[in-house]
């Protein structure tokens, strides 16, 4: 309760609080359902890590960070834009020994290029088609790019959502995807091939590429199928975090996109007064759900 104010002043204060909450709806909604867990060993690696499959490293160039346009500012240099970031340590109140704690967080979801100007992401990353104009799509938020600071972006790597071609969010059926047309064709990055019929093999080795917790691009391999019977999605043990929603999930042998990561196990847990990643054995906990590429492939070019 706010003391010392008139009724109208109190109502105005409450209205401002409601507006602030509405503007952060997308971020909080995503945080409530996003996958966020380590199964067994932590397999998240930088794109430049020599242990990374080179086909996956190439595909990482076609993955993108989703953020809000108001997080990106112009600079005196027309070829450079600034992205508002804060460290993962600050963002999640992490314990100091957590991996990537000092790296910058720049957004809240991931996506991938599926046509010259077509981006695929999770449906819950876009609360409604009417909010398309608020979204910015950033390629190259990665330690494999040439910029010295990841808060400084090449203007050529920043795109806007022009319109939403298809949006589906139906958790009971496992359908969770959005297909976005960008404001222009993406140059220098290749659209990824997606599965259009059939389904992923039960024996497939899987990798997820995206922005866990909004971090610079990470490649997490070593995943496998845990459940493959449902028509709209399958379940894996991939190491994925909030921010990975919308990430492409690949068959590491073929390089084919088998689906998009959409939901999973609980997030960080407290260790004393700070947070650490929640950890599970490889076959424990609920697993991570992946909307099948065949659910949305018909809407792609």
Order of alpha helices (4+ residues) and beta strands (2+ residues): alpha-alpha-beta-beta-alpha-beta-beta-beta-beta-alpha-beta-beta-beta-beta-beta-beta-beta-beta-beta-beta-beta-beta-beta-beta-beta-beta
